[in-house]
Amino acid sequence: MQNHGFSWQLIRSHIMVFDAALAILIFLIMSIGIVTLYSAGIDFPGRVEDQLRNILVSFVVMWIAANIPPQTLMRFAIPIYSFGIALLLAVAAFGMVKKGARRWLNVGVVIQPSEMMKIATPLMLAWYFQQREGALRLRDFAIAAVILALPVGLIARQPDLGTATLVIAAGFAVVFLAGLSWKLIVSLVVGALVTIPTVVWPMLHDFQRDRVLTMLDPNRDPLGKGFHIIQSTIAVGSGGLHGKGWLKGTQAHLEFIPERTTDFIFAVFSEEFGFIGNMVLVTLYFLLIVRCLMIAANAPTMFARLMAGSVTMIFFTYAFVNMGMVSGILPVVGVPLPFMSYGGTALVTLGMGLGIMMSVQRNRKLVQT
């Protein structure tokens, strides 16, 4: 009987790994996403079924990650980061080209290696700072900047500005939480702003410049490059206070909103559920970020704290950038709305991030007991 009880406790400890607050919030956001996707994809048979399969795969990945203790994950930091860099170099050498971008590898199945760097890069940075805990010098932050710049440069070269932005955000969160001084942060931000017109702008591709100019003035090409922003902002505004009602969004169902099941699903949601619906969704994302910050703040080790902080930044950047570009206040960079947009790769990455958060929280409880 004692052995039987011990076995059940061991099995239960590996099954009951989910943080209740995170699990409830993600369930609510995903439920809203499925309801919205059904409306947005009504002309695309099979989208809801495919997304449910994606959610199932993401759930499995989340469960596996939640069962890996942070100290075990730390040991894989260098191999995972090195493997990711090798894949990015392979993409640059002989990757698949779609719509003018070289982002994919065909290895029997088509994969997008840049997605894994959203986790691999902060993982490597967190490991690096953990090794130097208590003795950090300016040189260490310079080396960390190189660790971050390498994947960002390879991803931006594909070009994939959206993923590069997410990797920068996750990596910078690690560097900031490791103890980078405010004075240096302000200096870097000012320096970056100064270099934008003279260094960054000339390096951008023509279509990337067009996105920025279109954001500033969508009506410069209303039927071409400005079409996405104009139609999405019309949808967001036409929802009013209460929205037009589920399945009653005219912009979506008359096919004025492009990419309405993926990058622009927020426009469909805004039109059908209005300002009140948006406030509910934003509140759920806000609570998700707050819960993640609480987990990061109570993490038992520096590595766990840095990883949890970077995953929190990934969630925030996904939501902020997507809602910003759909609302016309940020350029269109192809960032999905987390846990709502149709697609498997990003959802698996987000599921892994959630699993890491739950592992950090679970490990804190085990340390306390």
LUMFIKOL-344777 format. One record per residue (C-alpha): x, y, z. Coordinates in steps of 0.1 Angstrom, whole numbers, plus 5000, padded with zeros to 4 digits. Example, Ala and Ser with C-alpha at 12.3 -4.5 7.8 and 13.67 -1.06 7.14 Angstrom:
512349555078513749895071
//
This chain:
500050005000502850235008504550164975501250224957500750554975504350654967503850574930500650774928502351074945505251044920502851034890500751314904503751534908504451504871500851554860499751844883502452084870500252364858499952694876496252744882496153124875498153094843496052794831492752974837493953294819495253094789492052894787489953204785492253374759492353064738488553024741488053374728490553294700488652994689485353184688486953464668488753224645485453054637484053384625487253504608487853164591484253084581485453094544488452874552487152524561489252334586490952634602489252574636490052204636493652274626493952524654492552284680495252044669497852324672496552394707496852024716500552014704501252334723499652184754501951874752505052104747503952314777503552004799506951874789508652204796506752244829508351904840511852014832513452184863515152524855518552374866518152094841517152344813520152554821522452264812521052264776521452634771524652614750523652314728520252464721521652814713524452664691521952444673519752744666522552944652523552654630520052634616519953014610523252984590521752694571518752914562521053184550522952934528520152724513516752814529513452824512512253154498508653264501507353604492510853744490511953614524514453334531513153204565512452834561514252494560512852184544514051884565511251654556508951904572509152284567510552454598511252814607514452814628514053184639511153084660513252874684515653164690512853344709513553094736517152984728518653334730517253434764518153084776521753134766521853484781520353364814522953084816525753334809524653564836524053284861527753184857528853534866526353604894527753844920530753944898529254114868531354374850530754594820532654354798530154084806527254294793529354364761529653984756525953944763525254204736527253994711525253674721522053874714523254044682524253724664520853564661519153904657521453994628520853664610517053684615516954054603518853954572516253694561514453954564512053904594511754224614508954094635510753784649513953994652512054244674510753964696514253814701515554164709512754214735513353874752517153924752517054274764514754164793517453924804520154184802518054444821517054204849520754094852521554444864522354674835522455024849519655284840522355534829523655294803520155194792519255554786522555614767521855314745518255414738519355774729522255634707519855404689517355684682520155904668521355624645517955544631517855814603521555784594522455414599519355204604517055364577519555314548519954954558516254874556514754694526512454904504509354714516510354774553510655154546507355144529505754984560507055274582505955544557502555364553502055364590502655734591500355794561498355494550496555704523499755744503498855414487495255324499494755034475498254894478500654914507498255114529495254874524496054654554496154934579493255134565490954834565491954704599491555044615488155074599487154744614488454834649486655174648483355034633482954794663481855084684481155024721479354684719480454554685478454434656477954094671479553754665479553644629478253994619481454174611481154324576484854414571485754054578483053874559483154104529486954014528488254364533490554254562493654064548495253784569492153794591492753454607496453524615498053864620494854064618492553854639492354134664490554354638487954084634487454064672487254434676484654474649482454204664482854264701483654634702485354844728483954634757485254314742488654484737488854584773488054234784490754094762493354354772492554284809493153914804496553984788497354234816496553974842498653724823501653964824501154044861501053674870504153604850505953904867504953764901506453424891509653594879509953804911509653494933512053274913514553084934517653144913519053414890518753184860515053114867514353484873515953584841514153324820510753404836511353774829512253714793509253494787507053764802508554014778507853784749504153764758503954144763505754224730503553984710500354144723501554504722503054484687500154294672497454524687499654824678500054734641496354644637495354974653497755164629500155294656503055054647504354924613502954594600505654344609503854014609503553934646500653714656498353784686499353544713497153244718494553374694496053394659495853084637499252904633501252624648504852744651504253054672501752864694504252594701506852864711504353034733503452694749507052624756507352974772504352894794505852564804509052734815506952984836505152694853508452504858509852814876506752844898506752464905510452464913509952754938507352554957509652244958512452454971510252604998509052265009
//
